[in-house]
Amino acid sequence: MRLKIAVCDDDAIQRGYLCEVAAAWAKREKHLLELRQYGRGEDFFFDYSEEKDFDILLLDVEMPGMNGIELAKKVRSESAVVQIIFITGYYEYFGDGFDVSALHYLLKPVDDGKLCPVLDRAVSNLSYRLRSIWVVCGEGSVKVALSDIIYVEAENVYVAVHTRAEKYRMRMALGKLAEQLDETFFKVHRSFIVNLNHVQGISRGEVTMVNGDKIPLSRGMYGEVHAALIRCL
């Protein structure tokens, strides 16, 4: 698998060591690896804003300037796919990982016996999450990762694909698009299909998505959707 990994840590020795472990792991597992090092969160985010193709981020929590938690929130606001692995010497930061769907926390000192299994999990997640569809809109087509789709909405003869960053509109029946989706999607209303991984809350009449949008829930569907959410955990 072709991978792009960033190591962001203000400690040059720690940063170099993590790069050595990641490089040895990639060679052993026969992954094609592009590895980047950053001493500041701002430097990484500058590159990420331009390229947006990083797969795994090994991220120190405590750094001067933009700390690891702040950086992770910025990255996660644009992508659900990037695998974020926090490196920290303190237990008290563990709760912050839930806010950014971090894959794992590793306590310092980190060795290859701890890091390599987590990298294996990251690759497994990427293999699944990188599934995508082609959205035909305007004068071209856009490849959209399924994991970035929050929900899909029928608009007469069009469908609107709502993602974290954009709303794409193309001429297609909702049912036809549904054939391209996977088991993480659920039809909650005749005009709406939601990504269960992006559901923030549910009531008898509506589903609240992570971006704050309220999706109508068909009468009698509460139990089915609630059960689907539990299966998706």
ZIFENCOR-V273026 format. One record per residue. N is the residue number from 1. RES is the residue in one small letter. OMEGA is omega in radians with two decimals (999 if undefined). Layout:
n=[N & N]
res=[RES & RES]
omega=[OMEGA & OMEGA]
//
This chain:
n=[1 & 2 & 3 & 4 & 5 & 6 & 7 & 8 & 9 & 10 & 11 & 12 & 13 & 14 & 15 & 16 & 17 & 18 & 19 & 20 & 21 & 22 & 23 & 24 & 25 & 26 & 27 & 28 & 29 & 30 & 31 & 32 & 33 & 34 & 35 & 36 & 37 & 38 & 39 & 40 & 41 & 42 & 43 & 44 & 45 & 46 & 47 & 48 & 49 & 50 & 51 & 52 & 53 & 54 & 55 & 56 & 57 & 58 & 59 & 60 & 61 & 62 & 63 & 64 & 65 & 66 & 67 & 68 & 69 & 70 & 71 & 72 & 73 & 74 & 75 & 76 & 77 & 78 & 79 & 80 & 81 & 82 & 83 & 84 & 85 & 86 & 87 & 88 & 89 & 90 & 91 & 92 & 93 & 94 & 95 & 96 & 97 & 98 & 99 & 100 & 101 & 102 & 103 & 104 & 105 & 106 & 107 & 108 & 109 & 110 & 111 & 112 & 113 & 114 & 115 & 116 & 117 & 118 & 119 & 120 & 121 & 122 & 123 & 124 & 125 & 126 & 127 & 128 & 129 & 130 & 131 & 132 & 133 & 134 & 135 & 136 & 137 & 138 & 139 & 140 & 141 & 142 & 143 & 144 & 145 & 146 & 147 & 148 & 149 & 150 & 151 & 152 & 153 & 154 & 155 & 156 & 157 & 158 & 159 & 160 & 161 & 162 & 163 & 164 & 165 & 166 & 167 & 168 & 169 & 170 & 171 & 172 & 173 & 174 & 175 & 176 & 177 & 178 & 179 & 180 & 181 & 182 & 183 & 184 & 185 & 186 & 187 & 188 & 189 & 190 & 191 & 192 & 193 & 194 & 195 & 196 & 197 & 198 & 199 & 200 & 201 & 202 & 203 & 204 & 205 & 206 & 207 & 208 & 209 & 210 & 211 & 212 & 213 & 214 & 215 & 216 & 217 & 218 & 219 & 220 & 221 & 222 & 223 & 224 & 225 & 226 & 227 & 228 & 229 & 230 & 231 & 232 & 233]
res=[m & r & l & k & i & a & v & c & d & d & d & a & i & q & r & g & y & l & c & e & v & a & a & a & w & a & k & r & e & k & h & l & l & e & l & r & q & y & g & r & g & e & d & f & f & f & d & y & s & e & e & k & d & f & d & i & l & l & l & d & v & e & m & p & g & m & n & g & i & e & l & a & k & k & v & r & s & e & s & a & v & v & q & i & i & f & i & t & g & y & y & e & y & f & g & d & g & f & d & v & s & a & l & h & y & l & l & k & p & v & d & d & g & k & l & c & p & v & l & d & r & a & v & s & n & l & s & y & r & l & r & s & i & w & v & v & c & g & e & g & s & v & k & v & a & l & s & d & i & i & y & v & e & a & e & n & v & y & v & a & v & h & t & r & a & e & k & y & r & m & r & m & a & l & g & k & l & a & e & q & l & d & e & t & f & f & k & v & h & r & s & f & i & v & n & l & n & h & v & q & g & i & s & r & g & e & v & t & m & v & n & g & d & k & i & p & l & s & r & g & m & y & g & e & v & h & a & a & l & i & r & c & l]
omega=[3.08 & -3.06 & 3.02 & -3.06 & 3.04 & 3.02 & -3.07 & -3.08 & -3.11 & 3.08 & -3.05 & 3.14 & 3.12 & -3.14 & 3.13 & 3.14 & 3.14 & 3.10 & 3.11 & -3.14 & -3.13 & -3.14 & 3.12 & 3.10 & -3.12 & 3.13 & -3.13 & -3.09 & 3.10 & 3.01 & 3.02 & -2.94 & 2.88 & -3.02 & 3.11 & 3.09 & 3.11 & 3.09 & -3.13 & 3.13 & -3.13 & -3.13 & 3.10 & -3.05 & 3.06 & 3.12 & -3.12 & -3.14 & -3.13 & -2.95 & 3.05 & -3.12 & 3.07 & -3.13 & -3.07 & 3.11 & 3.01 & -2.84 & 3.01 & -3.12 & -3.06 & 3.09 & 3.06 & -3.09 & 3.11 & -3.13 & -3.05 & -3.14 & 3.13 & 3.13 & -3.13 & 3.13 & 3.11 & 3.14 & -3.09 & 3.12 & -3.12 & -3.08 & 3.02 & -3.01 & -3.07 & 3.11 & -3.07 & 3.11 & -3.13 & 3.04 & -3.07 & 3.07 & -3.01 & -3.14 & -2.98 & -3.14 & -3.01 & -3.10 & -3.12 & -3.12 & 3.14 & -3.11 & -3.08 & 3.14 & 3.11 & 3.12 & -3.04 & 2.95 & 3.05 & 3.12 & 3.06 & -0.02 & -3.11 & 3.03 & -3.06 & 3.10 & 3.10 & -3.01 & -3.02 & 3.08 & 3.12 & 3.07 & 3.06 & 3.11 & 3.13 & 3.13 & 3.10 & 3.11 & -3.13 & 3.14 & 3.13 & -2.99 & -3.12 & 3.01 & -3.01 & 3.06 & 3.03 & 3.10 & -3.13 & -3.10 & 3.14 & -3.11 & -3.10 & -3.14 & -3.13 & 3.07 & -3.07 & 3.09 & 3.13 & -3.10 & 3.12 & 3.14 & 3.12 & 3.04 & 3.14 & -3.03 & 3.07 & 3.09 & -3.06 & -3.12 & -3.14 & 2.92 & 3.07 & 3.12 & -3.10 & 3.09 & 3.11 & -3.01 & -3.00 & 2.95 & -3.14 & -3.11 & 3.12 & -3.11 & -3.12 & 3.07 & -3.13 & -3.14 & 3.12 & 3.11 & -3.13 & 3.13 & -3.11 & -3.10 & -3.13 & -3.01 & 3.09 & 3.13 & -3.09 & 3.11 & -3.06 & -3.09 & -3.10 & -3.11 & -3.04 & 2.98 & -3.08 & 2.99 & -3.07 & 3.14 & -3.13 & 3.09 & 3.14 & -3.12 & -3.12 & 3.04 & -3.11 & -3.05 & -3.09 & 3.08 & 3.13 & -3.11 & -3.06 & 3.12 & 3.11 & -3.14 & 3.12 & -3.11 & 3.13 & 3.12 & -3.11 & -3.12 & 3.12 & -3.07 & -3.03 & -3.09 & -3.13 & -3.12 & 3.13 & 3.12 & 3.13 & 3.11 & 3.13 & 3.13 & -3.06 & -3.11 & 999]
//
